[in-house]
Amino acid sequence: MPDIRIDLYSDTVTRPSEGMRRAIYEAEVGNEQAKEDPTTNRLQELAAEMLGKEQAVFLPSGTMCNAIAYRVHCEPGDEVILDKTAHTLHWEAGGPAALNGVMSRTLEGENGIYTPEQVRDAVRGYRHHHPTSRLLHVEQTTMWGGGRVWTLERIAAVAAVAREHGMAVHMDGARLMNAVVASGLPATEHTKAVDTVWLDFTKGLGAPVGAVLAGPGDFIERAWRFKHQFGGAMRQSGIIAAAGLYALENNIERLAEDHANARALGAALAEVPGIGIDMDQIQTNIVFIDVAGTGRSAKEIHDGLVAKGVRIGVFGPTVMRALTHLDADRAAVEEAAATLAEVVAGG
Ligand SMILES: Cc1ncc(COP(=O)(O)O)c(C=O)c1O
């Protein structure tokens, strides 16, 4: 594969910065499984505070956060209600079914965001024949929905319906900090109506490993049990927790640059003949690119870009997806747009 100079395939492609690597090098460490790793403990405390929850637990990945949250909230045969585009449904290797015996009931939301009425229609009243509607799942921001931000009002409204039916509410906050920066509202506001929430350090925050799951103290205590069961308990995890701490302290506000770069990318691509961009879609760092009007497939354009050292993901026969991040500055996104124009023009 040719060298990729500009990689907009995902916001997970970032490499730890020099400052982050220094924090990793200098991390104080201990035995995490015995809760004796001081850096991990600090990260968990800071994350719990930032997310407005009693406690938090550090885990190797966001996928494990979802798996453990489902495990604690649900019994096998219970049902999670979620949007049809949810990450857990499509990109976690069937984990909810395989690891937790959980059924998924999907809602026809718009760009990953569903309504309280849709939740009300989907919740099952108790009957011993049915799966039990146990958990409502909200993805903030919506990945497949194009990085859209749920409003606080909408989160509160869907959560209220869940509560009426005795359900818990879980937030997949892989990109919660993008929502925080885009909305100008603190994470605690976004998480007020949900019971549990997790945050990924490896997306826009630029860390190499790790995520943190937060919730009530008794929930997190149970989560520790499944962290062991699922093989997520570590030893001197301060080495990676240090990167998470560095990310929380240094890389949140700068997400605004990624959002501005996403809009600049979208605006430049909108000028390319045959390319369709919905500028209203670009609320955070995700840009969907409709290439149908070029007469070329997304795969052909992808391959043409890769040959020129630029990578943008294929998300359907004629749809591509670009994500901005801290290793792609304004010049990089402008060059990516110009390169895509060349490829479309047959150059
Ligand atoms: C919305 C969403 N949820 C969950 C995940 C899984 O996170 P991880 O890759 O850390 O397992 C991702 C990763 O892309 C994601 O975008």
The ligand as an ORCA input file, in Angstrom:
! r2SCAN-3c Opt
* xyz 0 1
  C     -20.054      5.297     18.386
  C     -19.008      4.284     18.731
  N     -19.222      3.430     19.746
  C     -18.317      2.518     20.097
  C     -17.107      2.419     19.457
  C     -16.120      1.367     19.897
  O     -15.019      1.936     20.506
  P     -13.604      1.162     20.548
  O     -13.052      1.227     19.154
  O     -12.801      1.948     21.541
  O     -13.864     -0.225     20.982
  C     -16.836      3.269     18.384
  C     -15.552      3.146     17.640
  O     -15.426      3.512     16.508
  C     -17.808      4.224     18.003
  O     -17.616      5.057     16.962
*
